[in-house]
């Protein structure tokens, strides 16, 4: 049994490739999001957040022999939990890594190493800020926006937990956009124009995460971009193609 830790847009394709290669697959996601997964008795689906301990027990319960960590590139805690639990269980683990975006065509991007720095840069860069970094780290942005008198809009997943996080952070409902991406250039442009946004805060989720479309929209709308740099990858084997992944399952 292969455990596929997913939730990103690649999850369905990875599960399908593993299935076609003859593997049984347990697909695990933090939330019960819709995924395009083949209807096959060899694929099992579960949902719910896992820490290292619960992940370790899951590996034992399903007699998992291989772990594919295809969680979001910025999900540092998930990566560490997967790596440590697999090591404890004596199970091989690989990281599915999205290629980083080529930023050479987008000069002037403001880079930040963490959310507090990104919040400070964004608040100093413009009057209306659009967050596209999820709902887990809203506090520094809300604080800096209030301190500088900025308008703050957050685009988050249309899930109860995300909306509750926005409410607890003190964001007004009129400044919360609940939608699931990735979004086209025109969809991004429309949102920037709707609120008069002149600072966009985002992560490098690669093409699969919709970053090129965000950058193109920001460029066309003359909007500054604050980019959270990717966390340093932990010491684990990394794959970025189906071929590399299938090869890793055999070695």
C-alpha positions in Angstrom: 0.0 0.0 0.0 1.3 3.5 -0.9 0.2 6.4 1.1 -0.3 9.6 -1.0 -0.5 12.7 1.1 -2.2 15.2 -1.1 -4.7 18.0 -1.5 -3.1 19.9 -4.3 -4.2 19.8 -7.9 -1.7 17.1 -8.8 -3.2 14.6 -6.3 -5.6 12.9 -8.7 -3.0 12.5 -11.5 -0.4 11.0 -9.1 -3.0 8.6 -7.7 -3.9 7.5 -11.2 -0.3 7.0 -12.2 0.4 4.8 -9.2 -2.8 2.8 -9.8 -1.8 2.2 -13.4 1.6 1.0 -12.2 -0.2 -1.7 -10.2 -0.1 -0.2 -6.7 -2.8 0.0 -4.1 -3.1 3.7 -2.9 -4.4 5.3 0.2 -5.1 9.0 -0.6 -5.1 11.2 2.5 -6.0 14.9 2.5 -6.4 17.4 5.3 -10.0 18.3 4.2 -12.6 16.5 2.2 -12.0 18.4 -1.0 -13.2 17.1 -4.3 -10.5 15.2 -6.2 -10.5 13.6 -9.6 -9.6 10.1 -8.4 -10.3 7.0 -10.4 -13.2 4.8 -9.0 -11.2 1.7 -8.3 -11.3 -0.7 -5.3 -7.5 -0.4 -5.1 -7.8 3.3 -4.1 -8.9 4.3 -0.6 -9.7 7.9 0.4 -9.5 9.4 3.8 -9.7 13.0 5.1 -8.6 14.7 8.3 -5.4 16.4 9.5 -2.6 14.2 10.6 0.3 15.0 13.0 3.4 12.8 13.3 1.8 10.4 15.8 -1.5 9.9 14.0 0.4 9.5 10.7 2.7 6.9 12.3 -0.3 4.9 13.4 -1.9 5.2 9.9 1.2 3.7 8.3 0.9 0.8 10.6 -2.9 0.4 10.3 -2.7 0.2 6.5 0.7 -1.6 6.3 2.0 1.2 4.2 5.3 0.5 2.4 5.9 3.8 0.7 4.9 7.4 1.3 4.5 10.1 -1.3 4.3 13.6 0.3 2.5 15.7 -2.3 1.2 18.3 0.1 1.6 22.0 -0.6 5.2 23.3 -1.1 4.7 25.6 1.9 3.2 22.9 4.3 6.3 22.7 6.4 4.7 21.0 9.4 3.1 18.3 7.1 6.5 17.6 5.4 8.2 17.2 8.8 5.4 14.9 10.1 5.6 12.8 7.0 9.4 12.5 7.1 9.6 11.7 10.8 6.7 9.2 10.8 8.0 7.4 7.8 11.5 7.1 9.4 10.0 5.8 12.6 8.0 3.2 10.7 10.9 2.2 8.5 9.0 3.3 5.4 10.5 5.1 2.4 9.2 8.6 1.8 9.6 10.9 -1.2 8.6 14.5 -1.7 6.7 15.5 -4.8 8.0 19.0 -5.5 6.4 21.4 -7.9 8.9 23.2 -10.1 9.5 26.8 -9.0 8.2 29.5 -11.2 10.6 31.3 -13.6 10.5 34.9 -12.3 12.9 36.5 -14.8 10.0 38.0 -16.8 8.6 39.7 -13.7 11.1 42.2 -12.3 10.4 44.2 -9.2 8.9 41.4 -7.2 9.3 42.1 -3.4 10.5 38.9 -1.6 9.8 37.9 2.0 11.2 35.0 4.0 8.2 34.7 6.3 4.7 36.1 6.9 5.6 38.9 9.3 8.1 40.3 6.8 5.6 39.9 4.0 3.0 41.8 6.0 5.4 44.6 6.7 6.5 44.9 3.1 2.9 44.8 1.8 1.7 47.5 4.2 4.5 49.8 3.2 4.0 49.1 -0.5 0.4 50.2 -1.1 -3.0 51.1 0.2 -5.1 48.0 -0.7 -3.7 44.5 -0.2 -4.9 41.2 -1.6 -3.8 38.1 0.3 -3.6 34.8 -1.6 -1.6 32.9 1.0 -4.4 30.9 2.7 -6.1 31.4 6.0 -3.6 30.0 8.5 -1.3 33.1 8.9 -3.7 36.1 8.7 -2.7 37.7 12.0 0.4 39.6 11.0 -1.3 41.0 7.9 -4.4 42.1 9.8 -2.1 43.8 12.4 0.1 45.6 9.9 -2.9 46.7 7.8 -4.6 48.2 10.8 -1.4 49.9 11.9 -0.9 51.5 8.5 -4.6 52.1 7.7 -4.6 49.7 4.8 -7.5 47.8 3.2 -6.9 44.1 3.5 -8.7 41.5 1.3 -8.2 37.7 1.7 -9.0 35.2 -1.0 -9.4 31.8 0.8 -10.8 28.4 0.2 -14.7 28.1 0.4 -14.5 26.0 3.6 -15.9 26.6 7.0 -12.5 26.4 8.7 -11.1 29.1 6.3 -14.0 31.4 6.8 -13.9 31.0 10.6 -10.2 31.8 10.6 -11.0 35.0 8.7 -13.6 35.9 11.2 -11.4 35.2 14.2 -8.6 37.3 12.6 -11.0 40.3 12.5 -11.5 40.5 8.7 -14.8 42.0 7.6 -17.0 39.6 5.5 -17.0 42.1 2.7 -13.3 41.7 2.3 -13.3 37.9 2.3 -13.4 36.2 -1.1 -14.2 32.5 -0.8 -13.2 30.7 -4.0 -11.2 27.7 -5.1 -8.5 28.1 -7.8 -6.4 28.1 -9.7 -7.7 31.2 -11.4 -7.1 32.6 -14.9 -5.4 35.8 -15.7 -8.7 37.5 -16.4 -10.3 36.2 -13.1 -7.3 37.6 -11.2 -7.5 40.9 -13.0 -11.2 41.2 -12.3 -10.6 40.7 -8.6 -7.8 43.2 -8.5 -10.0 45.8 -10.3 -13.0 45.1 -8.1 -11.3 46.1 -4.9 -8.7 48.5 -6.4 -5.9 46.3 -5.2 -2.3 47.6 -5.7 -0.4 45.0 -3.6 -0.7 41.3 -4.1 0.8 38.9 -1.6 1.3 35.3 -2.8 3.4 32.1 -2.6 5.3 30.3 -5.3 2.9 27.5 -5.8 4.3 27.0 -9.4 2.1 26.7 -12.5 -0.1 24.2 -10.8 -0.8 26.7 -8.0 -1.7 29.4 -10.5 1.3 31.8 -9.8 2.0 32.7 -13.5 -1.6 33.8 -13.9 -1.4 35.9 -10.8 1.9 37.6 -11.8 0.5 38.3 -15.3 -2.6 39.9 -13.9 -0.6 41.9 -11.4 1.6 43.2 -14.2 -1.3 44.2 -16.4 -3.0 46.0 -13.5 0.2 47.7 -12.3 0.0 45.9 -9.0 3.0 45.3 -6.7 3.8 41.7 -5.8 5.1 40.4 -2.5 6.3 36.8 -2.8 6.9 34.5 0.1 9.9 32.5 -0.8 9.7 28.7 -0.6 10.8 27.0 2.7 14.1 25.1 2.5 13.3 21.5 1.6 14.0 19.0 4.3 16.5 16.3 3.6 14.4 13.8 1.7 14.4 12.4 -1.8 12.5 14.7 -4.2 10.7 13.9 -7.4 8.9 16.2 -9.8 7.6 13.9 -12.6 5.6 10.7 -12.7 8.6 8.9 -14.2 10.8 9.9 -11.3 8.1 8.9 -8.8 7.5 5.4 -10.3 11.3 4.8 -10.4 11.5 5.8 -6.7 8.9 3.2 -5.8 11.1 0.5 -7.3 14.4 1.4 -5.7 
